[in-house]
Amino acid sequence: MSDPTPTFYRPETYRPEDTVAYRMRRITLALAAQVEHALEPCGLTNAQWIPLFKLRYAGVTTAAELARESLLDAGSMTRMLDRLEAKGFVRRVRSLEDRRVVKLDLTDEGRETAEKIPAVLCQVQNASLRGFERAELDLLAGLLDRMLGNAQAVQAQPEGTGVQT
């Protein structure tokens, strides 16, 4: 038998600012703003570093793969790639093996810029963890992994068997 769903939150006392989800969203937005500020001199927005990073470090080579890896829809990714191409960071190259496939390639400037991203991400995240001990970080990561697993399990349930409204 699986664990029953806890009732930490109740409609009659619900305050969004007291929830874990609200706090996680605030953290995500704060970190994104810091990353964007740090990458501004490179000509990147917070949204634009992700495709460059994935192209440089994740072995992604097509817009479809990049959209999937970046959790964006194909249309949004196409517009993002148009902007990155206009900035001179990315180029589209038709595949020699299959003319229907367009491969993505970083330009020299794109590669050089992408190689700055890990240091910025580390700096921003380390700053947000000021005062934490390694054991606290490990505990937090484990708890978040567990919460993510729960959320993905609910999301994967057949229609009508997940969260009730």
Secondary structure, 3 states (H helix, E strand, C coil): CCCCCCCCCCHHHCCHHHCHHHHHHHHHHHHHHHHHHHHHHHCCCHHHHHHHHHHHHCCCCEHHHHHHHHCCCHHHHHHHHHHHHHCCCEEEEECCCCCCCEEEEECHHHHHHHCCHHHHHHHHHHHHCCCCCHHHHHHHHHHHHHHHHHHHHHHHCCCCCCCCC
